[in-house]
Amino acid sequence: MHSMYKECNPTPALSPKMLLFNEDLAKEINLHYLIENSNERLDILSGNKLIKDSKPIAFAYSGHQFGHFNPNLGDGRALLLGEILDQQGKLKDIQLKGSGRTPFSRRGDGKSALGPVLREYLISESMHILGIPTTRSLAAINTGEKVHRDEETYGGIMTRVASSHIRIGSFEYAYKNKDISVVKDLADYSISRHYPDTASLDNPYLAFFAAVCNEQASLVASWMTVGFIHGVMNTDNMAVSGETIDYGPCAFMDAYGPATVFSSIDVNGRYAYGNQPAILTWNLTRLAETLIPLVNKDKDESIKLLTEVLQLIKPVYTNYWLSLMRSKIGLSKEEQNDIELITNLLEIMEEEKADFTNSFRLLSKALIGDTQSIRKLFNNSRRFDGWMMVWQERISQEGVAEEKIASSMDKVNPMYIPRNHKVEEALEASVFDNDMKPFNKLYSVLQNPYHEIVGLESFAEPAPESNIPYRTFCGT
């Protein structure tokens, strides 16, 4: 697979300063010596020193970006330092982001602004705590030098830990020259690393594809149930491991609305909140196209087999989503009308512009007597009151004490998410005022998202109303 990467060393940072270091993650991946030696930690994670025997590489990949194929992308500002076994014996990638030019940088400088580094650190670790598969953040560094974007700002380097950095776009790159041996090598490696159980099956490549589809369906269902909008679901930003990767213009929804878009570059709403499940299938179809030569020697038969798997994605996704949504409204038993009950609630939330996170969180309070808090979210709507009556009747069928159900709901409905205005406040203080205190406070709150704490009310409130729509930007 040598055609899939190029060796390249990071560009040394001028005067790096460690802003964040994730000791818990370092322990999980057996990097104890970096915990114990702060100088070594700073040198290695700023790109100023290579780990012994490390040969950093930048990956090549293609990608469909907003539906249009770009054959030549790749790690323009990221370098894989190496792989390490974690405490469970699983292989993890350790990658620097923002460490300088690579052979895939094209006209870019390969650097990253500090703001996007801190954003990814904060949100990826928040996603992890919420139980959503994700790449992790090991460190964030201020490089001490300025980078030029729309304005001059400080540069940053992030250390990312992932199960791997193999993307749907990696398969597209392997396939674009129709060299099937490269696709086969990449598929074999992906199977051995992520889905070893499929290797011994009658059709391992079809089973591999089905496994990727399953993991991706589960992932997107989990995004939808916390109101997360990835913002740029290009095929080069979707990992075959099923982890959330590439936190560029991502954001969390306040008021529920399927058409919600925050990304400044998504002018047509392709990656709007409500479109994410459909894009899931679209992206996986692109992966299927690269596997046609491997699944069966007869092209038509191969397409038939892959199509059968693709047709299962929507029902598989719906099952994952429905299971998660049931738990959010306190249901453990399965009834045929549950999907209608959930859909009706979402329709009322959209109509009333109710806050997504708080609507679900306050339902548990309603169950144990405080109905006023949630009714205020819905402007005391009669339609919502009608829904509550149907819901409470359904809850009574569970045969479980309401206090116990309320407690279970509070374990899956977060009190605190990365509210967009709070994220922006923290990033602004960190980048422009050299003040990490607001960031560290927000990070601390997000590490305990399910436990309501007196004094943290502002972290659970949506953004103040504004005539200016909230916009996020890619971190390149």
Solvent accessible surface area in square Angstrom, and as a share of the most:
residue,aa,sasa,rsa
1,M,73,0.33
2,H,147,0.66
3,S,72,0.46
4,M,8,0.03
5,Y,54,0.21
6,K,106,0.45
7,E,112,0.50
8,C,27,0.16
9,N,95,0.49
10,P,13,0.08
11,T,59,0.34
12,P,86,0.54
13,A,7,0.05
14,L,141,0.70
15,S,70,0.45
16,P,26,0.16
17,K,112,0.47
18,M,45,0.20
19,L,34,0.17
20,L,21,0.10
21,F,35,0.15
22,N,13,0.07
23,E,80,0.36
24,D,97,0.50
25,L,4,0.02
26,A,0,0.00
27,K,89,0.38
28,E,73,0.33
29,I,2,0.01
30,N,60,0.31
31,L,9,0.04
32,H,79,0.35
33,Y,89,0.34
34,L,2,0.01
35,I,36,0.18
36,E,142,0.64
37,N,68,0.35
38,S,65,0.42
39,N,116,0.60
40,E,38,0.17
41,R,36,0.13
42,L,43,0.21
43,D,54,0.28
44,I,2,0.01
45,L,2,0.01
46,S,0,0.00
47,G,6,0.06
48,N,59,0.30
49,K,90,0.38
50,L,64,0.32
51,I,57,0.29
52,K,176,0.74
53,D,129,0.67
54,S,22,0.14
55,K,144,0.61
56,P,3,0.02
57,I,26,0.13
58,A,0,0.00
59,F,42,0.17
60,A,1,0.01
61,Y,22,0.08
62,S,0,0.00
63,G,0,0.00
64,H,32,0.14
65,Q,59,0.26
66,F,52,0.22
67,G,24,0.23
68,H,142,0.63
69,F,86,0.36
70,N,52,0.27
71,P,54,0.34
72,N,85,0.44
73,L,14,0.07
74,G,7,0.07
75,D,4,0.02
76,G,20,0.19
77,R,44,0.16
78,A,8,0.06
79,L,1,0.00
80,L,10,0.05
81,L,7,0.04
82,G,30,0.29
83,E,85,0.38
84,I,39,0.20
85,L,100,0.50
86,D,12,0.06
87,Q,104,0.46
88,Q,138,0.61
89,G,49,0.47
90,K,131,0.55
91,L,64,0.32
92,K,38,0.16
93,D,2,0.01
94,I,10,0.05
95,Q,0,0.00
96,L,0,0.00
97,K,19,0.08
98,G,1,0.01
99,S,1,0.01
100,G,1,0.01
101,R,124,0.45
102,T,8,0.05
103,P,70,0.44
104,F,23,0.09
105,S,9,0.06
106,R,136,0.50
107,R,232,0.85
108,G,36,0.34
109,D,58,0.30
110,G,6,0.05
111,K,39,0.16
112,S,1,0.01
113,A,11,0.08
114,L,1,0.00
115,G,14,0.13
116,P,37,0.23
117,V,5,0.03
118,L,0,0.00
119,R,22,0.08
120,E,6,0.03
121,Y,6,0.02
122,L,1,0.00
123,I,2,0.01
124,S,0,0.00
125,E,4,0.02
126,S,3,0.02
127,M,0,0.00
128,H,73,0.32
129,I,59,0.30
130,L,19,0.10
131,G,62,0.60
132,I,8,0.04
133,P,61,0.38
134,T,9,0.06
135,T,1,0.01
136,R,27,0.10
137,S,0,0.00
138,L,0,0.00
139,A,0,0.00
140,A,0,0.00
141,I,1,0.00
142,N,20,0.10
143,T,3,0.02
144,G,35,0.33
145,E,30,0.13
146,K,92,0.39
147,V,5,0.03
148,H,127,0.57
149,R,83,0.30
150,D,151,0.78
151,E,105,0.47
152,E,93,0.42
153,T,18,0.10
154,Y,85,0.32
155,G,1,0.01
156,G,1,0.01
157,I,3,0.02
158,M,2,0.01
159,T,1,0.00
160,R,2,0.01
161,V,3,0.02
162,A,3,0.02
163,S,22,0.14
164,S,2,0.01
165,H,4,0.02
166,I,13,0.06
167,R,6,0.02
168,I,1,0.00
169,G,0,0.00
170,S,6,0.04
171,F,0,0.00
172,E,8,0.04
173,Y,41,0.16
174,A,4,0.03
175,Y,48,0.18
176,K,55,0.23
177,N,109,0.56
178,K,129,0.55
179,D,68,0.35
180,I,58,0.29
181,S,66,0.43
182,V,24,0.14
183,V,0,0.00
184,K,90,0.38
185,D,66,0.34
186,L,6,0.03
187,A,0,0.00
188,D,54,0.28
189,Y,71,0.27
190,S,0,0.00
191,I,8,0.04
192,S,75,0.49
193,R,42,0.15
194,H,35,0.16
195,Y,27,0.10
196,P,80,0.50
197,D,121,0.63
198,T,12,0.07
199,A,59,0.46
200,S,102,0.66
201,L,97,0.48
202,D,156,0.81
203,N,39,0.20
204,P,34,0.21
205,Y,29,0.11
206,L,32,0.16
207,A,20,0.15
208,F,0,0.00
209,F,0,0.00
210,A,38,0.30
211,A,21,0.16
212,V,0,0.00
213,C,6,0.04
214,N,54,0.28
215,E,64,0.29
216,Q,2,0.01
217,A,1,0.00
218,S,34,0.22
219,L,2,0.01
220,V,0,0.00
221,A,0,0.00
222,S,16,0.10
223,W,2,0.01
224,M,14,0.06
225,T,8,0.04
226,V,17,0.10
227,G,0,0.00
228,F,0,0.00
229,I,3,0.01
230,H,0,0.00
231,G,2,0.02
232,V,10,0.06
233,M,0,0.00
234,N,6,0.03
235,T,0,0.00
236,D,11,0.06
237,N,18,0.09
238,M,5,0.02
239,A,1,0.01
240,V,0,0.00
241,S,18,0.12
242,G,2,0.02
243,E,23,0.10
244,T,1,0.00
245,I,1,0.01
246,D,22,0.12
247,Y,7,0.03
248,G,16,0.15
249,P,1,0.01
250,C,0,0.00
251,A,1,0.01
252,F,1,0.00
253,M,1,0.00
254,D,26,0.13
255,A,44,0.34
256,Y,21,0.08
257,G,15,0.14
258,P,45,0.29
259,A,87,0.67
260,T,29,0.17
261,V,32,0.18
262,F,24,0.10
263,S,4,0.02
264,S,36,0.23
265,I,84,0.42
266,D,7,0.04
267,V,128,0.74
268,N,140,0.72
269,G,13,0.13
270,R,59,0.22
271,Y,3,0.01
272,A,6,0.04
273,Y,9,0.03
274,G,31,0.30
275,N,61,0.31
276,Q,0,0.00
277,P,28,0.18
278,A,70,0.54
279,I,15,0.07
280,L,3,0.01
281,T,44,0.26
282,W,80,0.28
283,N,3,0.02
284,L,1,0.00
285,T,34,0.20
286,R,34,0.12
287,L,0,0.00
288,A,5,0.04
289,E,68,0.31
290,T,3,0.02
291,L,0,0.00
292,I,28,0.14
293,P,52,0.33
294,L,26,0.13
295,V,8,0.04
296,N,50,0.26
297,K,210,0.89
298,D,80,0.41
299,K,129,0.55
300,D,111,0.57
301,E,62,0.28
302,S,0,0.00
303,I,71,0.36
304,K,110,0.47
305,L,36,0.18
306,L,4,0.02
307,T,51,0.29
308,E,81,0.36
309,V,19,0.11
310,L,26,0.13
311,Q,126,0.56
312,L,103,0.51
313,I,3,0.02
314,K,152,0.64
315,P,64,0.41
316,V,45,0.26
317,Y,22,0.08
318,T,40,0.23
319,N,101,0.52
320,Y,73,0.28
321,W,31,0.11
322,L,22,0.11
323,S,65,0.42
324,L,67,0.33
325,M,2,0.01
326,R,25,0.09
327,S,38,0.25
328,K,10,0.04
329,I,0,0.00
330,G,8,0.07
331,L,7,0.03
332,S,92,0.59
333,K,100,0.42
334,E,135,0.61
335,E,72,0.32
336,Q,171,0.76
337,N,105,0.54
338,D,1,0.00
339,I,70,0.36
340,E,101,0.45
341,L,12,0.06
342,I,0,0.00
343,T,56,0.32
344,N,52,0.26
345,L,1,0.01
346,L,20,0.10
347,E,80,0.36
348,I,3,0.02
349,M,0,0.00
350,E,81,0.36
351,E,105,0.47
352,E,37,0.17
353,K,153,0.65
354,A,2,0.02
355,D,7,0.04
356,F,3,0.01
357,T,7,0.04
358,N,20,0.10
359,S,1,0.01
360,F,1,0.00
361,R,15,0.05
362,L,30,0.15
363,L,1,0.00
364,S,3,0.02
365,K,59,0.25
366,A,3,0.02
367,L,7,0.04
368,I,99,0.50
369,G,64,0.61
370,D,54,0.28
371,T,41,0.24
372,Q,101,0.45
373,S,36,0.23
374,I,1,0.00
375,R,53,0.19
376,K,144,0.61
377,L,46,0.23
378,F,0,0.00
379,N,109,0.56
380,N,80,0.41
381,S,15,0.10
382,R,217,0.79
383,R,107,0.39
384,F,0,0.00
385,D,41,0.21
386,G,33,0.31
387,W,11,0.04
388,M,12,0.05
389,M,143,0.64
390,V,90,0.52
391,W,0,0.00
392,Q,66,0.29
393,E,106,0.48
394,R,16,0.06
395,I,2,0.01
396,S,72,0.47
397,Q,86,0.38
398,E,7,0.03
399,G,72,0.69
400,V,61,0.35
401,A,64,0.50
402,E,78,0.35
403,E,120,0.54
404,K,142,0.60
405,I,8,0.04
406,A,4,0.03
407,S,54,0.35
408,S,55,0.35
409,M,0,0.00
410,D,43,0.22
411,K,141,0.60
412,V,57,0.33
413,N,1,0.01
414,P,5,0.03
415,M,23,0.10
416,Y,3,0.01
417,I,2,0.01
418,P,1,0.00
419,R,1,0.00
420,N,9,0.05
421,H,36,0.16
422,K,31,0.13
423,V,1,0.01
424,E,58,0.26
425,E,96,0.43
426,A,2,0.01
427,L,14,0.07
428,E,103,0.46
429,A,13,0.10
430,S,6,0.04
431,V,14,0.08
432,F,125,0.52
433,D,100,0.52
434,N,111,0.57
435,D,42,0.22
436,M,32,0.14
437,K,151,0.64
438,P,50,0.31
439,F,0,0.00
440,N,70,0.36
441,K,100,0.42
442,L,4,0.02
443,Y,45,0.17
444,S,63,0.41
445,V,9,0.05
446,L,2,0.01
447,Q,53,0.24
448,N,71,0.36
449,P,6,0.04
450,Y,48,0.18
451,H,116,0.52
452,E,91,0.41
453,I,83,0.42
454,V,142,0.82
455,G,58,0.56
456,L,19,0.09
457,E,96,0.43
458,S,50,0.32
459,F,25,0.11
460,A,8,0.06
461,E,90,0.40
462,P,54,0.34
463,A,40,0.31
464,P,106,0.67
465,E,180,0.81
466,S,78,0.51
467,N,155,0.80
468,I,141,0.72
469,P,84,0.53
470,Y,55,0.21
471,R,106,0.39
472,T,1,0.01
473,F,130,0.54
474,C,49,0.30
475,G,6,0.06
476,T,107,0.62
